[in-house]
Amino acid sequence: HFFGLVPLNLFRFRWEGKTLPPFLHCCCCSSLANQTMAIGGDNIFWYLPNIIDYFRVVTVLIGFAVAFDSPTAFGLLYLVSFLLDGVDGYAARRYSQCSQLGTVLDMITDRFSTAGLCLILSHMFPFWTFGFILLNVLDFCSHWFKMYVSLLLNQPHKTVNRKQYNVLLYHYYSNRIVLGGVCLGNELFYLVLYFIHWAPGSLLLRLALLLCAPVWAFKQVTNVIQLTGSMSELVAWEHARKGRK
């Protein structure tokens, strides 16, 4: 049984004949972990990284539902969803299951997760509501422009053209350690703010906020660079297209 609920024979999946990766053994019971898995052949909906993203969506939505009642549960659920963001990318590369659906799922899950947390924070810190609105606008516009340009040019959404983008953004996307660290610091900044609402006198939380603040600020700078760079790349594509006519 899958999590003790779903008959095992419904989930006889295989990823190119390979068994489950080690990081998934902790998520499934031993009877499932020892089986070879075959995910619906060429059915992109059932690619492993996409299944992980579905789980991320459910996890973070449950977290939002309990955010004003159970801070511990919300923190754990949000953190699990965020950490799985790195797992889906690994699974896509490991099992050659990269897809446009997965790319979009990954991006929109990241966006609405951060947006939802900012919305919660705007209720907890009403004085900063307009600031949280601006952060959401910047985040959505920056990534939407980048995603659109990437699909238009038929390139991975984390590909950066050094002619149109600042060298800072190039190194941000080309180094997975930097990318992961900045994203983690950004999310931790918002999470720490969330917990400060519940424990406003905690010196430890305030120290953690100060440590995460520079990383959060750097992430906003990269969003601005990404937005302006994507707009420039889109204009360059349009000029080139008109020049061919």
C-alpha positions as CSV (number, residue, x, y, z in Angstrom):
1,H,0.0,0.0,0.0
2,F,1.1,3.6,-0.8
3,F,1.0,5.4,2.5
4,G,-1.2,2.6,3.7
5,L,-4.1,3.9,1.6
6,V,-3.7,3.0,-2.1
7,P,-3.2,-0.5,-3.4
8,L,0.3,-1.1,-4.6
9,N,-0.6,-2.6,-7.9
10,L,-2.0,0.8,-8.9
11,F,1.4,2.3,-8.7
12,R,3.8,0.0,-10.5
13,F,5.9,2.8,-11.9
14,R,9.2,2.5,-13.6
15,W,11.6,5.4,-14.3
16,E,13.7,4.0,-17.1
17,G,13.9,0.7,-15.3
18,K,15.5,2.2,-12.2
19,T,14.3,1.7,-8.6
20,L,13.3,4.5,-6.3
21,P,16.0,6.9,-5.4
22,P,17.2,6.9,-1.8
23,F,15.6,10.2,-0.9
24,L,12.1,8.7,-1.6
25,H,12.6,5.6,0.5
26,C,11.7,7.7,3.6
27,C,8.4,8.8,1.9
28,C,7.1,5.3,1.1
29,C,6.6,2.1,3.0
30,S,9.2,-0.6,2.5
31,S,7.0,-2.7,0.2
32,L,6.7,0.1,-2.3
33,A,10.3,1.2,-1.9
34,N,11.5,-2.2,-3.0
35,Q,9.4,-2.2,-6.2
36,T,10.6,-0.9,-9.5
37,M,8.3,2.0,-10.6
38,A,6.8,2.7,-14.0
39,I,5.2,6.1,-14.2
40,G,2.6,5.9,-17.0
41,G,5.1,5.6,-19.8
42,D,5.1,8.8,-21.7
43,N,2.3,10.4,-19.7
44,I,3.9,13.7,-18.7
45,F,1.2,14.3,-16.0
46,W,2.7,11.3,-14.1
47,Y,6.4,12.2,-14.4
48,L,8.0,11.8,-11.0
49,P,9.0,15.5,-10.7
50,N,5.5,16.6,-11.5
51,I,4.1,14.3,-8.9
52,I,6.5,15.9,-6.4
53,D,5.1,19.3,-7.5
54,Y,1.5,18.1,-7.0
55,F,2.5,17.1,-3.5
56,R,4.2,20.5,-2.9
57,V,0.9,22.3,-3.9
58,V,-1.2,20.2,-1.5
59,T,1.4,20.6,1.3
60,V,1.6,24.4,1.1
61,L,-2.2,24.8,0.7
62,I,-2.8,22.8,3.9
63,G,-0.2,25.0,5.5
64,F,-2.0,28.1,4.5
65,A,-5.2,26.7,5.9
66,V,-3.7,26.3,9.4
67,A,-1.4,29.3,9.3
68,F,-3.4,31.4,11.8
69,D,-4.0,28.6,14.2
70,S,-0.9,26.4,14.3
71,P,2.4,28.1,13.6
72,T,4.4,25.0,14.1
73,A,2.4,23.0,11.6
74,F,2.5,25.8,9.1
75,G,6.2,26.2,9.4
76,L,6.9,22.5,8.9
77,L,4.5,22.2,5.9
78,Y,5.9,25.3,4.2
79,L,9.5,24.2,4.8
80,V,8.8,20.7,3.4
81,S,7.2,22.2,0.3
82,F,10.2,24.5,-0.2
83,L,12.8,21.7,0.3
84,L,11.0,19.5,-2.2
85,D,11.6,22.3,-4.7
86,G,15.2,21.0,-5.0
87,V,14.1,17.4,-5.1
88,D,11.8,17.8,-8.2
89,G,14.7,19.3,-10.2
90,Y,17.0,16.5,-9.2
91,A,14.4,13.9,-10.2
92,A,13.8,15.6,-13.6
93,R,17.5,15.5,-14.4
94,R,18.1,12.1,-12.9
95,Y,15.3,10.3,-14.8
96,S,15.3,12.5,-17.9
97,Q,11.8,13.7,-17.2
98,C,12.2,17.4,-17.8
99,S,9.0,18.9,-19.3
100,Q,7.4,22.2,-20.0
101,L,4.6,21.2,-17.7
102,G,7.1,20.6,-14.9
103,T,8.9,23.9,-15.6
104,V,5.6,25.8,-15.3
105,L,4.4,23.8,-12.3
106,D,7.7,24.4,-10.5
107,M,7.7,28.1,-11.1
108,I,4.0,28.8,-10.3
109,T,4.3,26.7,-7.1
110,D,7.2,28.8,-6.0
111,R,5.4,32.1,-6.8
112,F,2.1,31.4,-5.1
113,S,3.8,29.9,-2.1
114,T,5.8,33.1,-1.5
115,A,2.8,35.3,-2.4
116,G,0.6,33.4,0.0
117,L,3.1,33.8,2.8
118,C,3.4,37.5,2.0
119,L,-0.4,37.8,2.2
120,I,-0.4,36.1,5.6
121,L,2.3,38.5,6.8
122,S,0.3,41.5,5.5
123,H,-2.4,40.5,8.0
124,M,0.1,40.0,10.8
125,F,1.9,43.3,10.1
126,P,-0.7,45.6,8.5
127,F,1.6,48.6,8.6
128,W,3.7,46.9,5.9
129,T,0.8,45.7,3.7
130,F,1.8,47.9,0.8
131,G,5.4,46.7,1.0
132,F,4.2,43.1,0.8
133,I,2.1,44.0,-2.2
134,L,5.1,45.6,-4.0
135,L,7.2,42.5,-3.3
136,N,4.5,40.2,-4.8
137,V,4.2,42.5,-7.9
138,L,8.0,42.5,-8.4
139,D,8.2,38.7,-7.9
140,F,5.4,37.8,-10.2
141,C,6.3,40.3,-13.0
142,S,10.0,39.4,-12.9
143,H,9.4,35.6,-13.2
144,W,6.5,35.9,-15.6
145,F,8.6,38.0,-18.0
146,K,11.5,35.5,-17.7
147,M,9.2,32.5,-18.2
148,Y,7.6,34.1,-21.3
149,V,10.9,35.0,-22.9
150,S,12.3,31.5,-22.2
151,L,9.3,29.8,-23.8
152,L,9.4,32.2,-26.7
153,L,13.1,31.5,-27.3
154,N,12.7,27.8,-26.6
155,Q,15.3,27.8,-23.8
156,P,15.4,26.7,-20.2
157,H,13.9,29.4,-17.9
158,K,17.1,29.6,-15.9
159,T,19.2,30.4,-18.9
160,V,20.7,33.9,-18.8
161,N,21.9,35.8,-21.9
162,R,25.0,37.8,-20.6
163,K,24.4,40.5,-23.2
164,Q,20.9,41.3,-21.9
165,Y,21.4,40.6,-18.2
166,N,23.7,41.8,-15.5
167,V,26.6,39.5,-14.7
168,L,25.3,39.2,-11.2
169,L,22.2,37.4,-12.4
170,Y,24.3,35.2,-14.7
171,H,26.3,33.9,-11.8
172,Y,23.1,33.7,-9.7
173,Y,21.6,31.2,-12.1
174,S,24.7,29.4,-13.2
175,N,25.7,28.4,-9.7
176,R,23.2,26.0,-8.1
177,I,24.7,26.5,-4.6
178,V,24.3,30.3,-4.9
179,L,20.8,29.9,-6.4
180,G,19.7,27.5,-3.7
181,G,21.3,29.5,-0.8
182,V,19.7,32.8,-1.9
183,C,16.2,31.2,-2.3
184,L,16.5,29.5,1.1
185,G,17.6,32.8,2.7
186,N,14.7,34.6,1.1
187,E,12.1,32.1,2.3
188,L,13.6,31.9,5.8
189,F,13.4,35.7,6.0
190,Y,9.6,35.5,5.5
191,L,9.3,32.5,7.8
192,V,11.2,34.2,10.6
193,L,8.9,37.3,10.2
194,Y,6.0,34.9,10.5
195,F,7.3,33.4,13.8
196,I,8.2,36.8,15.2
197,H,4.5,37.6,15.1
198,W,3.9,34.7,17.5
199,A,7.0,35.4,19.6
200,P,7.7,39.2,19.3
201,G,10.1,39.2,22.2
202,S,12.4,36.5,20.8
203,L,16.0,37.8,20.5
204,L,16.9,34.6,18.6
205,L,14.3,35.2,15.9
206,R,15.4,38.9,15.6
207,L,19.0,37.8,15.1
208,A,17.9,35.3,12.5
209,L,16.0,38.0,10.7
210,L,19.1,40.2,10.6
211,L,21.1,37.4,9.2
212,C,18.6,36.6,6.5
213,A,17.9,40.2,5.6
214,P,21.0,40.7,3.3
215,V,20.1,37.6,1.4
216,W,16.5,38.7,1.1
217,A,17.6,42.1,-0.2
218,F,19.9,40.4,-2.7
219,K,17.0,38.3,-4.0
220,Q,14.9,41.5,-4.6
221,V,17.9,43.0,-6.5
222,T,18.1,39.9,-8.7
223,N,14.3,40.2,-9.4
224,V,14.7,43.8,-10.6
225,I,17.7,42.7,-12.8
226,Q,15.7,39.7,-14.1
227,L,12.7,41.9,-14.9
228,T,14.6,44.6,-16.8
229,G,16.8,42.0,-18.5
230,S,13.8,39.9,-19.7
231,M,12.2,43.0,-21.1
232,S,15.4,43.9,-23.0
233,E,15.6,40.4,-24.3
234,L,12.0,40.5,-25.4
235,V,12.5,43.8,-27.2
236,A,15.7,42.5,-28.9
237,W,13.8,39.4,-30.1
238,E,11.0,41.7,-31.5
239,H,13.5,43.9,-33.3
240,A,15.2,40.9,-34.8
241,R,11.8,39.5,-35.9
242,K,10.8,42.7,-37.6
243,G,14.2,42.9,-39.3
244,R,13.6,39.5,-40.9
245,K,10.4,40.7,-42.5
